[in-house]
Amino acid sequence: MGAILDLVEKMRTPTGIIVTILIIAVGVFFVRWVFNDQDNNPQP
């Protein structure tokens, strides 16, 4: 529980907000890339 609170405190700083947004953006693009790859290659 203490580690989660430490991460939340770091996210409240301006640098933490930027890092959090970047991590979310990378995650979204990765998920879209994985699902898009499956849709373009249908299995016979």
C-alpha positions in Angstrom: 0.0 0.0 0.0 2.9 2.4 0.8 4.3 1.9 -2.7 1.0 2.9 -4.3 0.9 6.0 -2.2 4.4 6.9 -3.2 3.5 6.6 -6.9 0.4 8.8 -6.4 2.6 11.5 -4.7 5.0 11.4 -7.6 2.2 11.7 -10.1 1.1 15.0 -8.5 4.3 16.7 -9.6 4.4 18.3 -13.1 7.0 15.9 -14.3 5.0 13.0 -12.9 1.9 14.1 -14.8 3.9 14.2 -18.0 5.4 10.8 -17.4 1.9 9.4 -16.5 0.5 10.8 -19.8 3.3 9.3 -21.8 2.9 5.8 -20.2 -0.8 5.9 -20.9 -0.2 7.0 -24.5 2.4 4.2 -25.1 0.0 1.7 -23.6 -2.9 2.8 -25.8 -0.8 2.7 -29.0 0.6 -0.8 -28.0 -2.9 -2.2 -27.4 -4.2 -0.7 -30.7 -1.2 -2.1 -32.5 -1.7 -5.6 -31.1 -5.4 -5.7 -31.9 -4.9 -4.2 -35.3 -2.3 -6.8 -36.1 -4.8 -9.6 -35.3 -7.5 -8.1 -37.4 -5.3 -7.8 -40.5 -4.2 -11.4 -40.4 -7.4 -13.6 -40.3 -6.7 -17.2 -39.6 -7.9 -19.7 -42.3 
